Amino acid sequence: MTEGGHADLVAESKRRQSEDRPSIIRDISEARAHGDLSENAEYHAAKEQQSLNEGRIAELEELLTLAEIIDVQSLTGDTVKFGATVQIVNEDTDEEKTYQIVGDQEADVKKGKISISSPISRALIGKSEGDSIEVAAPGGAKAYEILSVKFI
C-alpha cells in the first residue's frame, strides 16, 4: 500500500480505539441503566455497534501488520505499475480522467484512487503513454488512451 493509504488506516484505527470504543461503552452503560435488557433496543443496537467496531479494529490491525508500504515517489519508469498516477482519455467521449493505482484497502474512486485489482488497473498495468486499452464494462467495452504516467 502507499504511505498515504497506510497513514489513513493508522488514523482510522486510532480513532476507533480512542474515540469510538469509549463512546460505544458509554452508550451500552446508558442503555443498561434503562432496565430489562431482553427488550432494550438501545442496548442491542449499542452491542451491535460494539461488535462492528471491534471487528473493524481487528481487521485494521491485521492489515497494518501485514502491510508493505511503498514510497511512490521513489518509483520511476514510463510503464504503468502500482502507485502510478495515470491520465487517460475515453476514445469515444474524449472525457479525461486521472487515477492513481493503489492497494485494495485504500481505493476510493471519488478521490481518483483505484484498486490494483480493478478491471481498469489490470488493463493499464504494463502499458505506456500513448497506448490504447480496452476495458470490459457493464455497458459494453470502453476504449481509453493513456495520456501520461507519473509517480507523484
N, C-alpha and C positions, 0 to 999 in steps of 0.2 A: 504494500500500500504506500501511498505518498505520505510525506511528512505532514501535510495539511490534514489528510484523512486520519492519520494516527492522532494528531492533536485534537481533532473533533471527537474521536471516540474516547480519549482520555478525559476530555471535558464533560462528555455525557456521563461517563462512569462516576466521576467526582460529584456531579450534580445529583445523580440518582442516589448516591450513598449519603451525601451530606445534607441535601435539601428534601428530596422526595421521600426517602426512607423515614426520617423523623416526622414528617408531615403525615404520612400514612399511619404511623404508630399512634400519633395524636388522634387521628380520625377513628381508629379502632378503639382506643380508650374511651373516647366520647360516646361512640355508638354502644359500647359495652355498658356504659353507665345508664343507658336508657332501659335496661331491664332484659326481659326474655330474649335470649339470643336466637332461639329457633324461628322466631317470626320477625326478626330485626333486619330489615332490608339494608339499612345503612351499614350495619356490621358486616353483612355478607358482601356488600359492594366494596367496603374497605379491605376486607380479607382478599378479595379477588384482585384488587389493585396491588396489594402487597405481594401476592403471588406473581403477578405480571412484572412488577418492578424487580423483584429478586431474580426472576428468570432472566430478565434483560441484563442485570448486573453480572450474573454468572456468564452469560453469552459474551458480554463485553470483555470480561476478564480473560476468557479463553481466546478471544480474537486478539487481544493485546499481547497475550503471552506468545502466541504463535506468529504474530505479525513480523513480516520482513519489510523494513522501511527502506524505500528507495528515494534518494535525492534526485529529483527530476532534473534539476539544474545542472547536475554533473553528467547527464546523458548527452550524447551527441549523435550525429548522423543525419541522413536525409531520408531514411525509411521510417515508416510508422511502427512504433512499438509502445510498450507500456509507458505511460507518463507523457506521451506526445500530445501536443495541442495541435489539432488538425482542423484546417479551414476547408470546407467542402462546399460545392455548389450543386444543386439539383439540376441535372441537364435538361429537364423538361420545363421547369418553372423558373429557373435562374435564381431560386431562393438560396441564399448563402447561410451556412451555419458553421459554428465553431464549437468543437468538442475536445475535451481532454479525456484521454483513456486512463481510467483509474481502476482500483480494485472493486470487487463486488460490493463490499460494505460501505464504500464512500460514494457510490454512484448517485447522482441527482441530476436528472435531465434539465430541470429548471435552472440549475447553476451551470449547465453546459458540461457536466461530468457524466460520461457513460462508462458502463461496466466493460471490462476487458472481455467478458463472456457474452456480451450482447451481439446480435447478428451484424450490426453495422461495424462494430470494432473488429470482429472476426474477418470481415471483408476488407477492412483497412490495413490490418497487420501485414507488414512486409511490403506495402506499396509505397510509392514515392510521389512527390509533387508532379502533377501533370497526368498521373494515371487515372483511369476510369474504373469504377467499381459498380457492381450491381448487387442490390440488397433485396432479398425477398421480404415483402411487407404484406400485411393483411389485405391491402387494396391492390396488390399486384407488385411486381418487381419495380424498383426505383433505381435509376442510374445517377451516379454522382461522379464529379471530377474533383480530384484533390488539388486545391489551390496552394496550400502551404502546409509545411510540417515544422513545428517548432518545439523546443524543450524549454519551457519557462516555468 
